[in-house]
Every structure is written in structure tokens, then in C-alpha cells.
Amino acid sequence: MSMADTVFINMCRDILENGTSTEGEAVRPHWPDGTPAYTIKKFGVVNRYDLSKEFPALTLRRTALKSATDEMLWIWQQKSNNVHDLHSHIWDEWADGDGSIGKAYGYQLGIKHAYREGMFDQVDRVIYDLKNNPFSRRILTNIYVHQDLHEMNLYPCAYSMTFNVTQKKGQERLTLNAVLNQRSQDVLAANNWNVVQYAVLLHMLAQVCDMEAGELLHVIADAHIYDRHVPIIEELIQRTPYPAPKFWLNPDVHDFYEFTRNDVRLEEYVTGEQIQDIPIAV
């Protein structure tokens, strides 16, 4: 059993057994038929993944590594807010006629700010600090920008990454760790998707900064299972997990802006049957 499966199963059981219901409340999300989308939720879920030991892809069902990586690079590398720059259609629901999702996600990471050392956007500032001041406690990004929320077609869910570098005893190379902060998460549709893409990001940044990948800490303020997802989750967590897959990242890439979705793959990735046509609340 992979550690990612253990974390996911325990989280889902905790939500189902100890969470609170929003049924009857004036909730924003609705199903495509107009019915309110209620949830069972848990406040303050914290999951920890040690990337030095295994890659946290679920084996209970398959997580699409290349598609998850493509979306992450769309935000962090292309710094785009236009769905036409994606190879999938996962953001189409929130795009306008021109393909824009407004001043959200990649748009915020691409804005340059003035620092003592010069002008940087948030991604370039992270890379600069990891290379030049790795033990700083100020290496972070934040895309939840209040003055621009009214121009975002969807408020950011995963909104902040805080990076922290450690040096393990007896090791010359530094270890890169990170905290992913998320205000809200649809556990069935998005949990492992987000974990996988930010694990890939951490591996990529570690490689280009000549570090080892360490721990990814995932903090979710509102971790929820939608009412129509409950029977799917109940079946999913009863499945037999498999060993964690092996993660491959192209070792020849040493510039973050040269990575593509084809520079990652999972080897020996055995999974349970994929779940088709998951209903998505909007």
C-alpha cells in the first residue's frame, strides 16, 4: 500500500464519520440540474507526504500525471489565465468567450514586483531565493489577491506555497520542502490531482536548484465530499491499494522554463479501475 493511499483513505473516513453537513444551508455550488450541491466537510485537514520516500499518486484509481503537470505548468511556468494555452478542457466552465478566467491563478504569478534585487514575478523570486538565500523563511507565493477577486472567474482554491529548505545530517545537498495552502477542496475530484501536481512542482524546483525533494505538507481549510460523491468515495476507499509508483523526472532539464508535461512519468503504476463521469458541482 502506498502512503498516499493510506492518507487518502484515513482522510475520507474521518470526513464521513466526523465531518459536518451543509445540507439545508444557502450554499453557492449547484449541480448542473440546478440542485444545491451539499457537502460533508472537515475543517483543517493536514496531510504530509515525504517525497524522498515515494511519489504520492493514488493507486486506488489512476491520477493523470501528464494532465496534472500540464495544468501546474500552465499556472506556474506559462503564468497564463487563458484556457487555450491548456491541453485539456478542465477550466472551460470558468472561461469567457476569449478563453480568459480573469485575473486569476497564472495571471497573479506573472505580475512583476519591485525588490531590492530588481523586478521579479513570484515564481522567479522563489527560484532566485532558493538559489541565493535558501534558508530564508520568506520564500512563498500568494495568488489570493483581494483587490482582484472581483475580476476572477473563480477564486483560487490552492492559493499559497511556502518553501522551506533544510539540511539533513550527513548530507551535503539541501532538501526542499513546501507547504501548500488550500482554502477549499473537492476531495473526490481534486485531492490527489492537487497533491500530484504540487509534488511535481517541488521535484522540478528542487532539481533546478540542485536540491533534494523533501516533504510536501498539504493544508486544507475546508476538505469536503459532495453529497453525490459519497457512494463513490465509499466504494473507492474499500478497494485494495497497490505499491507506490516510481517517479521519473527528466534529469537533463535544469531550467524550470524548459520543463514540459512530457518530462515526467510514473513507472510501475498499477491502479484500480478508473471512475468515469464524476459529477462536478459549479
LOMI-330922 format. One record per residue (C-alpha): residue in three letters; x, y, z. Coordinates in steps of 0.02 Angstrom, whole numbers, plus 32768, in hexadecimal, padded with zeros to 4 digits. Example, Ala and Ser with C-alpha at 12.3 -4.5 7.8 and 13.67 -1.06 7.14 Angstrom:
- ALA,8267,7F1F,8186
- SER,82AC,7FCB,8165
% end
This chain:
- MET,8000,8000,8000
- SER,8042,80AC,7FD3
- MET,8047,8133,8058
- ALA,7FDA,81A2,7FE9
- ASP,7F51,811D,7FEE
- THR,7F5D,8110,80AB
- VAL,7F50,81CD,80BF
- PHE,7EBD,81D8,8046
- ILE,7E5C,8148,8095
- ASN,7E74,818C,8146
- MET,7E41,823C,8110
- CYS,7DA3,8200,80B8
- ARG,7D6F,8193,814B
- ASP,7D8B,8224,81C3
- ILE,7D20,8298,8158
- LEU,7C93,8219,8145
- GLU,7C93,81E6,81FD
- ASN,7CBC,828B,8254
- GLY,7C95,8314,81D7
- THR,7C04,838E,81D8
- SER,7B7E,839F,8153
- THR,7B4D,843D,80F5
- GLU,7AA3,83F5,80C5
- GLY,7A1D,847A,80D1
- GLU,7A99,850A,80D0
- ALA,7A9D,8591,804A
- VAL,7B30,8547,7FEA
- ARG,7B7B,8594,7F4D
- PRO,7BA5,84F5,7EE9
- HIS,7B1D,84A2,7E84
- TRP,7B12,8406,7E1A
- PRO,7AF4,841C,7D5E
- ASP,7A3A,83F7,7D7A
- GLY,7A2F,848C,7DF0
- THR,7A27,8427,7E91
- PRO,7A8E,846D,7F21
- ALA,7B31,840E,7F38
- TYR,7B3F,83E7,7FF1
- THR,7BDB,839F,8042
- ILE,7C1E,8342,80D8
- LYS,7CB3,83A9,810D
- LYS,7D45,83A9,8185
- PHE,7DA0,8445,81BD
- GLY,7E5E,844B,81C1
- VAL,7E99,83AC,816C
- VAL,7F57,839C,816A
- ASN,7FAC,8315,8102
- ARG,8067,82F7,80F8
- TYR,80C3,82A1,8069
- ASP,817D,8275,806C
- LEU,81B3,8281,7FB6
- SER,825E,823A,7FE1
- LYS,8209,8194,8006
- GLU,8183,8185,7F80
- PHE,811C,81E6,7F02
- PRO,806C,8208,7F46
- ALA,7FFF,81CC,7EB6
- LEU,7F65,816A,7EE8
- THR,7F5C,80B5,7EB3
- LEU,7EA5,80A1,7EE5
- ARG,7E83,80F3,7E3C
- ARG,7EF5,8141,7DBB
- THR,7F28,81F8,7DC5
- ALA,7F55,8241,7D1B
- LEU,8007,827C,7D3B
- LYS,8025,82D5,7C95
- SER,7F80,8333,7C9B
- ALA,7F9C,8367,7D4F
- THR,804C,83A0,7D23
- ASP,800B,83FD,7C8B
- GLU,7F92,8463,7CF6
- MET,801B,8487,7D76
- LEU,8091,84C4,7CEE
- TRP,8004,852C,7CA3
- ILE,7FFB,8589,7D48
- TRP,80AF,8589,7D85
- GLN,8115,8588,7CE5
- GLN,80A8,85D8,7C5F
- LYS,8053,8646,7CE3
- SER,7FBA,8641,7C75
- ASN,7F04,8663,7C98
- ASN,7EC5,862A,7BED
- VAL,7E80,857B,7BD5
- HIS,7EBD,8578,7B21
- ASP,7F6D,8560,7B67
- LEU,7F37,84BC,7BBB
- HIS,7F35,8410,7B6C
- SER,7E97,83E0,7BCC
- HIS,7DEA,842C,7BE5
- ILE,7DE1,8428,7CA4
- TRP,7DD6,84E7,7CB0
- ASP,7D59,8503,7C22
- GLU,7CC7,8517,7C9C
- TRP,7D16,85B6,7CE4
- ALA,7D56,8604,7C42
- ASP,7D08,8696,7BE5
- GLY,7CF1,869F,7B29
- ASP,7DA9,86C6,7B10
- GLY,7DE4,8637,7B7E
- SER,7E15,86A4,7C12
- ILE,7DF1,8676,7CC8
- GLY,7E12,872A,7CFD
- LYS,7E9D,8768,7D6F
- ALA,7EB2,86BE,7DC0
- TYR,7F36,8638,7DDB
- GLY,7FC2,864D,7D5B
- TYR,7F99,8703,7D40
- GLN,7FC7,872A,7DF4
- LEU,806A,86C7,7DF0
- GLY,80A1,8727,7D55
- ILE,8091,87D6,7D9E
- LYS,813C,8822,7DBE
- HIS,8162,8879,7E62
- ALA,81F3,88E6,7E98
- TYR,8272,889E,7F12
- ARG,831C,88DB,7F4C
- GLU,836B,8863,7ED0
- GLY,82FE,889B,7E3E
- MET,8258,8872,7DEC
- PHE,8215,87C1,7E02
- ASP,8172,8767,7DED
- GLN,8146,86EE,7E7A
- VAL,818C,8652,7E26
- ASP,8231,86A1,7DF7
- ARG,8240,86E8,7EA6
- VAL,822C,863A,7EF0
- ILE,82B2,85F2,7E7D
- TYR,8327,8686,7EA0
- ASP,8316,8671,7F5C
- LEU,832A,85B4,7F58
- LYS,83CD,85CA,7EF9
- ASN,8410,8662,7F55
- ASN,83C1,8662,8002
- PRO,837F,85B2,801E
- PHE,836A,85BE,80DA
- SER,82F8,8655,80CF
- ARG,8251,8640,8126
- ARG,81FF,86B5,80A9
- ILE,81FA,8649,800D
- LEU,8143,863F,7FDE
- THR,80BE,8666,7F5E
- ASN,800D,86A7,7F75
- ILE,7F8B,86B8,7EEB
- TYR,7EF5,86E4,7F5A
- VAL,7EFD,879E,7F31
- HIS,7E67,87F5,7F7A
- GLN,7E65,888D,7F09
- ASP,7E57,881B,7E71
- LEU,7DD7,879D,7EB2
- HIS,7D48,87F5,7E59
- GLU,7DA2,87D6,7DB4
- MET,7DC0,871D,7DD2
- ASN,7D45,86A1,7D86
- LEU,7D71,8629,7E13
- TYR,7DC5,8656,7EB7
- PRO,7E68,85F5,7ECE
- CYS,7E53,8552,7F2E
- ALA,7F0C,8524,7F3F
- TYR,7F4A,85D3,7F60
- SER,7FF3,85D0,7FB6
- MET,8097,856F,7FB6
- THR,8117,858A,8040
- PHE,81C3,853F,8022
- ASN,823B,850C,80AB
- VAL,82EA,84C7,8096
- THR,833E,8451,8111
- GLN,83E4,83F7,8116
- LYS,83DD,8345,8154
- LYS,846B,8305,81BF
- GLY,84F4,82B6,8159
- GLN,84B1,82F6,80B3
- GLU,8507,837B,804B
- ARG,8474,83A6,7FDD
- LEU,83E7,840D,8025
- THR,8335,83CD,8031
- LEU,82A2,8431,7FEC
- ASN,81FD,8426,804A
- ALA,815A,8483,802E
- VAL,80AF,84A9,8079
- LEU,801B,84B0,8002
- ASN,7F8C,8516,804A
- GLN,7EDE,84F8,8005
- ARG,7E40,8551,803D
- SER,7DC9,84CF,7FF6
- GLN,7DD2,8425,7FA3
- ASP,7D5E,83AA,7F4E
- VAL,7DAF,830D,7F93
- LEU,7D75,8293,7F0D
- ALA,7D95,82FF,7E75
- ALA,7E2F,8360,7EA9
- ASN,7E8C,831E,7F41
- ASN,7F0E,82AC,7EF2
- TRP,7F12,8317,7E55
- ASN,7F51,83AB,7EBC
- VAL,7FC7,8340,7F24
- VAL,8015,82F6,7E87
- GLN,802C,839B,7E2B
- TYR,807C,83F3,7EBF
- ALA,80EA,835C,7EE0
- VAL,8125,836D,7E2C
- LEU,8143,8427,7E46
- LEU,81AB,8405,7EE1
- HIS,8212,8382,7E83
- MET,822E,83FA,7DF2
- LEU,8264,848C,7E60
- ALA,82D5,841A,7EC5
- GLN,832A,83DC,7E27
- VAL,8348,8488,7DDB
- CYS,838A,84C8,7E82
- ASP,83FB,842F,7E9D
- MET,839A,83F2,7F35
- GLU,8343,8353,7F6D
- ALA,8285,834A,7F72
- GLY,8249,833F,8026
- GLU,819D,834F,8076
- LEU,80FD,8396,802F
- LEU,8083,83CE,80B5
- HIS,7FD1,83E6,8075
- VAL,7F60,8454,80E1
- ILE,7EA7,8459,80B1
- ALA,7E35,84D1,810D
- ASP,7D93,8482,80CB
- ALA,7DA8,83CE,808F
- HIS,7D00,8392,8051
- ILE,7CA8,8300,7FFE
- TYR,7C10,8331,7F96
- ASP,7B6D,82D7,7FB8
- ARG,7B6B,8283,7F0E
- HIS,7C20,824A,7F28
- VAL,7C02,81ED,7FCC
- PRO,7BDA,8142,7F81
- ILE,7C6C,8153,7F07
- ILE,7CE4,817B,7F96
- GLU,7C9E,80EC,8000
- GLU,7CC1,8071,7F73
- LEU,7D6B,80BD,7F4C
- ILE,7DB4,80AF,7FFB
- GLN,7D81,7FF7,8005
- ARG,7DF3,7FCC,7F73
- THR,7E98,7F72,7F87
- PRO,7F2A,7FEC,7F73
- TYR,7FCA,7FC5,7F15
- PRO,807F,7FF6,7F34
- ALA,80AF,80A9,7F0C
- PRO,80EE,80C9,7E5B
- LYS,819D,8106,7E32
- PHE,81AA,81BC,7DF9
- TRP,821B,81EF,7D69
- LEU,824B,82A3,7D45
- ASN,82B8,82C9,7CAF
- PRO,8365,82E0,7CFE
- ASP,83A4,8347,7C6B
- VAL,8334,83DC,7C91
- HIS,8383,845E,7D03
- ASP,831B,84F7,7CD4
- PHE,826A,84FA,7D1A
- TYR,822A,854D,7C7B
- GLU,8265,84BC,7C0F
- PHE,81FB,8436,7C63
- THR,8166,83F0,7C04
- ARG,80DF,8374,7C35
- ASN,8144,82F1,7BD6
- ASP,81D6,8301,7C51
- VAL,8178,829F,7CD7
- ARG,8139,81ED,7CE1
- LEU,8105,8169,7D5F
- GLU,8151,80BD,7D50
- GLU,8106,801C,7D96
- TYR,8063,807A,7DB2
- VAL,7FE0,7FF5,7DD6
- THR,7F33,8038,7E07
- GLY,7E7F,800B,7E23
- GLU,7DFA,8029,7DA0
- GLN,7DE4,80DE,7D6C
- ILE,7D44,8137,7D9E
- GLN,7CE8,817F,7D0A
- ASP,7C77,8218,7CFE
- ILE,7C8B,825F,7DAE
- PRO,7C04,82E5,7DC4
- ILE,7C52,838F,7DE2
- ALA,7BFE,8418,7E47
- VAL,7C14,84C9,7E07
% end
